[in-house]
Amino acid sequence: MATGIVGEFLDLKAETDADLLAMQCGDFYEFFAEDAETVADELDLKVSKKSSHGSSYPMAGVPLSELTPYLKSLVERGYRVAVADQYETDDGGHAREVTRVVTPGTLLETSDDDARYLATVVRDDDDGGGGALGFDGPYGVAFADVTTGRFLVTDIADGSDLRAELYRFDPAEILPGPALRNDDDFLATVRDDLSGSVSVFDAEAFAPGRAAHAVRERFGSETADSVGLDSELATRAAGAALSYVDETGAGVLASMTRLTAYENTDHVDVDATTQRNLELTETMRGDTEGSLFETIDHTVTAAGGRLLREWLTRPRRDRDALDRRLDSVEALAGATLARDRLREVLGDAYDLERLAARATSGSAGAHELLSVRDTLALLPALADAIDGTPLADSPVATALRDVDRERARDRYDELAEALAEDPPKTKTQGGLLQKGYDDELDELISRHEEVTEWLDGLADREKRRHGLSHVTVDRNKTDGYYIQVGKSVADGVPEHYREIKTLKNSKRFVTDELEEREREVMRLEEARGELEYELFEALRERVAADAELLQDAGRALAEIDALASLATHAAGNDWTRPELTDERRLSVDAGRHPVVERTTDFVPNDLELDAERGFLIVTGPNMSGKSTYMRQAALIQLLAQAGSFVPARAATVGLADGIYTRVGALDELAQGRSTFMVEMQELSNILHSATEDSLVILDEVGRGTATYDGISIAWAATEYLHNEVRARTLFATHYHELTTLADHLPRVANVHVAVDERDDEVTFLRTVREGPTNRSYGVHVADLAGVPEPVVGRADEVLDRLREEKAIEAKGSGGGGDGGTTQAVFDLSSGSFESGRDDPDGTVSDSGTGRPARNGDRNAEESRAAADGAPSARSEAALDPTAREVIEAVNDVDLAETTPVDLLARVREWQEQLE
């Protein structure tokens, strides 16, 4: 068993649940044993060995002054790192104790501009499973960003909403409550959707009484009621988050000056799947470049970028708030000179929200306070850039009205008076503050300057007084102040010189007077350092007391920056202001995809969805632009409800309560879920979640299973969305059978992506026209994709035979390797080829009846049967009793009374019967 310093390290490590421990040993923070090997691998540090009572342990360390960047790197990799600091004991020895635990959710010194949230999630301990994610709600959720002091709490009704909210905030660390920490469904959702780590915290922190006490202690007894926090679950989540931040020793609890209880009802439901499918903040490949945010982000401040991202991922339903944003964007887009001036001023702003958090945590140095000073100085310049311009009468001007400008000016004046222009990075060596700030400090500085002036002139005086040459006066940590004389004249120094060191070419001496002056300098420097640090801490505390002021100013600057970014993009890309309406409508004139239009010669298209025409079936070839057309509809809806202009000649947008997409599925076999299962789960979520005020985008449904199964599911889903949900819907499909629904369902209409065929050449026009398409052009797409010519050529031959309802030669190898062909017709009802004899007309006779087996007749018969819900006469004659039983069961299903989930379960049951 290790003893000594390694034993102390291991004992301290056992006291904490952190992944790693950094223990101060003199001027270094050391890692031992497995921690040393982990840190060395992660940070490319050199590993040495530390012996302890016959055993050898790996050891790696970093200098005291360099711990912060190493901590940041480790925590951003997901590690929880405990820090043990060294202190002197009463007997003159040293001891160490863990003073803080830095975790992914409590890291102050983040390396990027994105928000960094700690999330706590609470569910009632008695709740069971069965929700959309495998568990039911409701939930209490708190999101705390310790880098800005932002603290948000809410109730969430069910699992799908929780998943969307977690994905939207993307917390760096998640603390599940007692009922969730062992819930496999919840943990799997976090693991699959999020990049953050999961930490287990004291279950008692989530207890109602203790959590409510923590909220009252931080925000006051009346605050919870005043902000509408009346939910026990939300209070438990908030209290646990506060306790965690406090107990990890992050020191930023004081930055959380404002409790914000927000309602999900004001926001559009954009679930995690939709956020990925629409590539709001990153592409399907995980890249930022090519996302909607990256495309329209022209912000010049970190806080402005965070706010713009929030607007895109949490679009709103409050029409008044959206109209204010649109008024601001319109004013900024039209006032080019004023907008440019605003952005020029904002370009010099620092992140006040994060600076406030640094001040309240006690980690802000003089350079951070200088950044506060310089940013507060911009407020008058911003006001000047607005006054006397068209912006003065717009909501842009109101952004600064919530900032206490007089108080900000007072804080600026004090910082300008106090801080030196080029202060040292350390806080205890002096030089932080200017002359004239404090009389006592000024006196110490004056006396220090007198002594240093005497020391600076000592060498010249000694040369003149004693006739010496090569004399210098200097100072180091080992020798203190000394007089250095060249060896050639060292024998001529006066008697009162005392030699302290001999070097190769010189000797060093001290005198009683020099030692006295040195003691005086050290005493003055110590007194100055202590007083200056005391004054600086008091100044920082006054800045910290104004944290709410700094946060208000920071949010105002962020809002102006985000609005100016939207205006800049709108003005530069011919975007238009959408007309918002409470009608269930989405009308777009010459709409474009906001990302695709930046990289290609885009073909605009119109769209009309309203109460009478609420469901569009979109057909057309692959690669023709169906997916782009539907995605641009969803993005125009989302941009309008983010308060942005939209890429269109004109647009009327009815406010939606949710935007839901089902656009392909990445195969998730590694997680035990097939492509088709994922597709059905996404469809199920839409059918359960969407309302008549929602916008639904379906890009293929049922393609991951057998043809008739897929058509049946797509057909039933269409009827359910049309009849029961009544959401505005765009549904792209290759099942042309679905286009007949426009003849039977009043709100369904067909549109297609046009194709130009001339001289066997196919051109995708990317223009959307009314009506269904008549073919899919799959063989042409295969050719474009580079499929080998023999395959493409053979596919053309097979397609021509199928269209002409003639026999197909199934080419292959005969027995013994001899080549041969078989005449066959592909039977759609069975999904297989049927062999038969050639008739003179080139058709193939059915091998069982001798009748011609004509694909066209069969297809028509099967399509009619599918539309009527009954089998064809021919197929009925061949049915076995089990198949008849299944068909009778299908005919007995009342689609209006059957939920989609129940229907899918019945389909699976029928499949098993038929197998």
PyMOL commands that set and color helices and strands:
alter all, ss='L'
color gray80, all
select helices_A, chain A and resi 4-15+33-43+64-76+159-169+184-193+203-206+208-219+223-226+232-247+253-255+264-266+272-277+292-296+302-313+319-334+336-346+352-361+366-376+378-386+390-393+395-400+405-418+439-466+487-492+512-545+547-573+596-598+626-641+669-671+675-689+707-725+736-743+778-784+789-803+815-817+855-868+873-877+881-892+895-897+900-914
alter helices_A, ss='H'
color red, helices_A
select strands_A, chain A and resi 20-25+28-32+48-52+55-63+81-88+94-102+117-123+139-145+150-156+173-176+197-198+259-261+269-270+471-476+480-486+498-502+506-510+579-581+586-591+605-609+615-619+650-654+658-663+695-699+728-732+748-758+761-770+808-813+819-827+832-835
alter strands_A, ss='S'
color yellow, strands_A
deselect
rebuild
show_as cartoon
